[in-house]
Amino acid sequence: MVKSINLYKNFNIKKIHKNSIILIGNFDGLHLGHQKLFALADKYKKKYSLKIGVLTFEPMPKMYFNKSLTNFRISSLKQKISLLSDLKVDFIIIKKFNKVFSKIKSTKFIKRILAKKLNAKFIFVSNNFRFGNKREGDVRQLITFENKYSFKIINPKPLLNQKKIVSSSLIRKYLQTGKLEKANKILNRKWCVEGKVQQGRQVGKKIGFPTANIDIKNYVLACPGVYAVRVKNYRNKKYIKGIANLGYRPTFNGKKILLEVHLFNFSGNLYNKYLTVEFLKFKKKKKKFKNADQLKKQIMNDLLVAKKTK
């Protein structure tokens, strides 16, 4: 459940939230690198008795400019807000990223938004932060305005894991290549998706393994295959273990990307319910079977393995 937190859709923030620490970015996944940044911001908060605010964008700029980039997100906006709340952020500005905002000059963004609207005191950004029309602004430009507008740019070194920079891009790569355990490690939690259970073709039910079918929408498409998972709905904090197939339906010539989850020792109607699915372990890639009997036999073997997964 998302804790109470101040949300803004524009830069007209309350007076109490001005003169604050502002962290700017997509923060997709809120991974260990982000967590390190917020831990540092919390030290500044305590030292200077300031509020912490986040400026993020919706849709993510990369998805706005590339409309074909449909399966990209590690976390939904709802998940992001919840994770930021857990990091003790005081307020979040969710700026709509559109044509008008994308064309704002970098100097105008600094003067009118960071300095005048937000009156930021400390601004936390990553090394590769770019902003303004055609990505003309960068960290070096921000630093040149520190004295003029009385803010300080905080630009820590990126976090490394096995000599690789911890980033949302690295997590997507791990997920897409079946390296779930590595993705979960730098997320510092289990990767999960949320979605509404849809009416399916009931193929699983016909062969004795009913599934909850979830549209993954714009989540990153992890490596298609079989996963050990655990599931809960928004009303129940108790998790139920299960096994999931992610990707296209290869056996019955389906084409839609779908997450199909079979829950252990569960009976009930889940249609139209919102579920959270945590991915515990990647078992194997998708395989096409000649008939339903072969599929059923393989599912039974997968179930035995998945039930032992912690």
C-alpha positions as CSV (number, residue, x, y, z in Angstrom):
1,M,0.0,0.0,0.0
2,V,1.3,3.4,-1.0
3,K,2.0,5.7,2.0
4,S,0.7,9.2,2.1
5,I,2.9,11.4,-0.1
6,N,2.5,14.7,-1.8
7,L,2.0,14.4,-5.5
8,Y,2.2,17.2,-8.0
9,K,1.4,17.2,-11.8
10,N,3.1,20.6,-12.3
11,F,5.7,22.9,-10.8
12,N,3.3,24.9,-8.7
13,I,4.3,23.3,-5.4
14,K,3.5,24.3,-1.9
15,K,5.7,26.8,-0.1
16,I,6.7,24.1,2.4
17,H,8.2,22.1,-0.5
18,K,10.3,25.0,-1.9
19,N,14.0,25.3,-0.9
20,S,14.3,21.6,-1.0
21,I,16.5,18.8,-2.2
22,I,15.4,17.8,-5.7
23,L,16.4,14.5,-7.4
24,I,15.7,14.4,-11.1
25,G,15.4,11.3,-13.2
26,N,13.2,8.5,-14.5
27,F,14.2,6.2,-11.6
28,D,12.8,3.2,-13.4
29,G,13.1,0.2,-11.1
30,L,14.6,2.2,-8.2
31,H,17.6,-0.1,-8.2
32,L,20.7,-0.1,-5.9
33,G,22.3,2.8,-7.7
34,H,19.1,4.9,-7.1
35,Q,18.9,3.7,-3.5
36,K,22.5,4.9,-2.9
37,L,21.6,8.3,-4.3
38,F,18.6,8.6,-2.0
39,A,20.6,7.5,1.0
40,L,23.0,10.3,0.3
41,A,20.1,12.7,-0.2
42,D,18.7,11.7,3.2
43,K,22.1,12.7,4.8
44,Y,21.7,16.1,3.3
45,K,18.1,16.2,4.5
46,K,19.2,15.6,8.1
47,K,22.2,17.9,8.0
48,Y,20.3,20.9,6.5
49,S,16.8,20.2,7.7
50,L,15.3,20.1,4.2
51,K,12.6,18.2,2.4
52,I,13.3,15.7,-0.3
53,G,11.4,16.0,-3.6
54,V,11.6,14.0,-6.8
55,L,11.1,15.3,-10.3
56,T,10.2,12.6,-12.8
57,F,8.5,12.4,-16.1
58,E,5.5,10.5,-17.6
59,P,5.7,9.0,-20.1
60,M,9.4,8.3,-19.8
61,P,11.1,10.5,-22.4
62,K,12.6,7.6,-24.3
63,M,9.2,6.0,-24.7
64,Y,7.7,9.4,-25.8
65,F,10.3,9.8,-28.6
66,N,10.2,6.2,-29.7
67,K,6.5,5.2,-30.0
68,S,7.5,1.7,-31.0
69,L,9.2,1.1,-27.6
70,T,6.1,-0.4,-26.0
71,N,7.7,-3.0,-23.7
72,F,10.3,-1.0,-21.8
73,R,9.5,-0.2,-18.2
74,I,10.9,-2.1,-15.2
75,S,8.3,-0.6,-12.9
76,S,4.9,1.0,-13.4
77,L,4.2,4.6,-12.3
78,K,2.2,3.2,-9.3
79,Q,5.1,1.0,-8.3
80,K,7.5,3.9,-8.6
81,I,5.5,6.1,-6.3
82,S,5.2,3.3,-3.8
83,L,9.0,2.6,-3.9
84,L,9.8,6.4,-3.6
85,S,7.4,6.5,-0.6
86,D,9.4,3.7,1.0
87,L,12.6,5.8,0.5
88,K,11.0,8.6,2.7
89,V,10.5,11.1,-0.1
90,D,8.4,14.1,0.9
91,F,6.9,15.0,-2.5
92,I,7.0,13.9,-6.1
93,I,6.5,16.0,-9.2
94,I,5.2,13.9,-12.1
95,K,5.7,16.1,-15.1
96,K,3.8,15.2,-18.2
97,F,6.4,14.8,-21.0
98,N,4.9,16.1,-24.2
99,K,5.9,18.0,-27.3
100,V,5.8,21.4,-25.6
101,F,7.9,20.4,-22.6
102,S,10.4,18.5,-24.8
103,K,11.2,21.7,-26.7
104,I,12.0,23.8,-23.6
105,K,15.4,25.4,-23.8
106,S,17.9,24.1,-21.2
107,T,18.6,27.6,-19.8
108,K,14.8,28.2,-19.4
109,F,14.4,24.9,-17.6
110,I,17.2,26.0,-15.1
111,K,15.9,29.5,-14.6
112,R,12.2,29.2,-14.6
113,I,11.7,25.7,-13.1
114,L,14.7,24.7,-11.0
115,A,15.5,28.2,-9.7
116,K,12.1,30.1,-9.7
117,K,9.4,27.5,-9.5
118,L,11.1,25.0,-7.2
119,N,13.8,27.3,-5.7
120,A,15.9,24.1,-5.3
121,K,18.8,24.1,-2.9
122,F,20.5,20.8,-3.8
123,I,19.9,19.1,-7.1
124,F,20.9,15.4,-7.4
125,V,21.4,14.1,-11.0
126,S,23.3,11.3,-12.6
127,N,26.4,11.7,-14.8
128,N,24.4,11.1,-18.0
129,F,21.6,13.4,-17.2
130,R,20.5,15.4,-20.2
131,F,17.7,17.9,-20.5
132,G,16.2,20.6,-22.7
133,N,15.5,20.8,-26.4
134,K,17.4,18.1,-28.3
135,R,19.1,17.2,-25.0
136,E,21.2,20.3,-25.1
137,G,21.6,20.6,-21.3
138,D,23.9,18.5,-19.2
139,V,25.5,18.4,-15.7
140,R,28.3,20.7,-16.7
141,Q,25.8,23.4,-17.8
142,L,23.9,23.0,-14.5
143,I,27.1,23.5,-12.5
144,T,27.8,26.8,-14.3
145,F,24.6,28.2,-12.9
146,E,25.2,27.2,-9.3
147,N,26.4,30.7,-8.1
148,K,23.8,32.6,-10.1
149,Y,20.8,30.7,-8.7
150,S,22.2,29.6,-5.3
151,F,21.8,25.9,-5.7
152,K,24.3,23.1,-5.5
153,I,24.6,20.2,-8.0
154,I,25.3,16.8,-6.4
155,N,26.6,14.4,-9.0
156,P,27.9,11.2,-7.3
157,K,29.9,8.5,-9.0
158,P,27.8,5.6,-10.3
159,L,27.5,2.4,-8.3
160,L,29.4,-0.5,-9.8
161,N,28.5,-4.2,-9.5
162,Q,31.1,-6.7,-10.9
163,K,32.7,-3.8,-12.7
164,K,29.5,-2.8,-14.4
165,I,27.6,0.4,-13.8
166,V,24.3,-0.4,-12.0
167,S,21.6,1.1,-14.3
168,S,18.1,0.5,-15.5
169,S,19.5,-0.4,-18.9
170,L,21.6,-3.2,-17.3
171,I,18.5,-4.6,-15.5
172,R,16.5,-4.7,-18.7
173,K,19.4,-6.5,-20.4
174,Y,19.5,-9.1,-17.5
175,L,15.8,-9.6,-17.7
176,Q,15.7,-9.9,-21.4
177,T,18.5,-12.5,-21.4
178,G,17.1,-14.7,-18.6
179,K,19.5,-13.5,-15.9
180,L,16.7,-12.9,-13.4
181,E,18.8,-13.5,-10.4
182,K,21.3,-10.8,-11.4
183,A,18.5,-8.4,-12.1
184,N,16.9,-9.1,-8.7
185,K,20.3,-8.6,-7.0
186,I,20.8,-5.1,-8.2
187,L,17.1,-4.2,-7.8
188,N,17.6,-5.3,-4.2
189,R,14.3,-7.1,-4.3
190,K,12.3,-9.4,-6.6
191,W,11.3,-8.0,-9.9
192,C,7.5,-7.8,-10.1
193,V,4.7,-6.8,-12.4
194,E,1.2,-5.7,-11.7
195,G,-1.8,-6.3,-13.9
196,K,-5.4,-7.1,-14.3
197,V,-6.5,-10.7,-14.9
198,Q,-8.2,-11.1,-18.2
199,Q,-10.5,-13.7,-19.7
200,G,-8.3,-16.2,-21.6
201,R,-9.0,-19.1,-24.0
202,Q,-9.0,-21.4,-20.9
203,V,-6.6,-23.8,-22.6
204,G,-4.8,-24.3,-19.3
205,K,-8.0,-25.2,-17.5
206,K,-8.9,-27.8,-20.2
207,I,-5.7,-29.7,-19.5
208,G,-6.0,-29.4,-15.7
209,F,-3.8,-26.3,-15.1
210,P,-6.0,-23.2,-14.9
211,T,-4.1,-19.9,-15.3
212,A,-4.6,-16.2,-14.5
213,N,-3.8,-14.4,-17.7
214,I,-2.2,-11.0,-17.2
215,D,-1.5,-8.3,-19.9
216,I,2.0,-7.0,-19.1
217,K,1.2,-3.8,-21.0
218,N,4.4,-1.7,-21.3
219,Y,6.6,-3.6,-18.9
220,V,9.9,-4.8,-20.3
221,L,9.5,-8.2,-21.9
222,A,11.7,-10.5,-19.9
223,C,13.1,-13.6,-21.5
224,P,10.1,-15.6,-22.7
225,G,9.9,-18.8,-20.7
226,V,8.9,-20.5,-17.5
227,Y,9.4,-18.8,-14.1
228,A,8.8,-19.7,-10.5
229,V,6.7,-16.9,-9.0
230,R,4.7,-15.8,-6.0
231,V,1.5,-13.8,-6.3
232,K,-0.8,-11.6,-4.2
233,N,-3.7,-9.3,-4.9
234,Y,-4.0,-5.7,-3.7
235,R,-6.4,-6.7,-0.9
236,N,-4.4,-9.6,0.5
237,K,-0.8,-9.3,1.7
238,K,-0.4,-13.1,1.7
239,Y,1.6,-14.5,-1.2
240,I,0.7,-17.7,-3.1
241,K,3.5,-19.5,-4.9
242,G,3.0,-20.5,-8.5
243,I,4.5,-21.0,-11.9
244,A,4.3,-18.7,-14.8
245,N,4.8,-18.7,-18.6
246,L,5.8,-15.4,-20.1
247,G,5.7,-14.5,-23.8
248,Y,3.8,-15.6,-26.8
249,R,1.7,-18.8,-26.7
250,P,4.0,-21.0,-28.7
251,T,2.0,-24.3,-28.5
252,F,-1.3,-23.0,-29.8
253,N,0.0,-20.4,-32.3
254,G,-0.9,-17.4,-30.2
255,K,0.7,-14.1,-31.0
256,K,-0.2,-11.8,-28.0
257,I,2.4,-11.3,-25.3
258,L,0.9,-12.6,-22.1
259,L,1.8,-13.6,-18.6
260,E,0.0,-16.8,-17.6
261,V,0.2,-17.8,-14.0
262,H,-0.8,-21.1,-12.4
263,L,-1.2,-20.8,-8.6
264,F,-0.5,-23.8,-6.3
265,N,-3.3,-25.0,-4.1
266,F,-5.7,-22.2,-5.1
267,S,-9.2,-22.2,-6.3
268,G,-11.3,-19.1,-6.9
269,N,-12.3,-16.5,-9.5
270,L,-9.5,-14.0,-10.2
271,Y,-11.1,-12.4,-13.3
272,N,-10.7,-8.6,-13.3
273,K,-8.6,-8.8,-10.1
274,Y,-5.3,-6.9,-9.9
275,L,-2.4,-9.1,-9.1
276,T,1.2,-8.5,-8.2
277,V,3.5,-11.2,-9.6
278,E,7.0,-11.5,-8.2
279,F,9.6,-13.4,-10.3
280,L,11.6,-15.7,-8.1
281,K,13.6,-17.8,-10.6
282,F,14.0,-18.3,-14.3
283,K,13.5,-21.9,-15.1
284,K,13.8,-22.3,-18.8
285,K,13.0,-20.8,-22.2
286,K,9.8,-21.3,-24.1
287,K,9.4,-24.6,-26.0
288,K,6.8,-25.5,-28.5
289,F,5.0,-28.9,-28.1
290,K,3.4,-31.1,-30.7
291,N,0.3,-31.7,-28.6
292,A,-1.5,-31.0,-25.3
293,D,-0.3,-34.3,-23.7
294,Q,3.3,-33.3,-24.1
295,L,2.6,-29.9,-22.8
296,K,0.8,-31.3,-19.8
297,K,3.7,-33.7,-19.0
298,Q,6.2,-30.8,-19.1
299,I,4.0,-28.6,-16.9
300,M,3.8,-31.3,-14.2
301,N,7.6,-31.5,-14.2
302,D,7.9,-27.7,-14.0
303,L,5.5,-27.6,-11.1
304,L,7.6,-30.1,-9.0
305,V,10.6,-27.9,-9.5
306,A,8.9,-24.6,-8.9
307,K,7.3,-25.7,-5.7
308,K,10.8,-26.1,-4.2
309,T,11.9,-22.6,-5.1
310,K,12.2,-20.2,-2.3
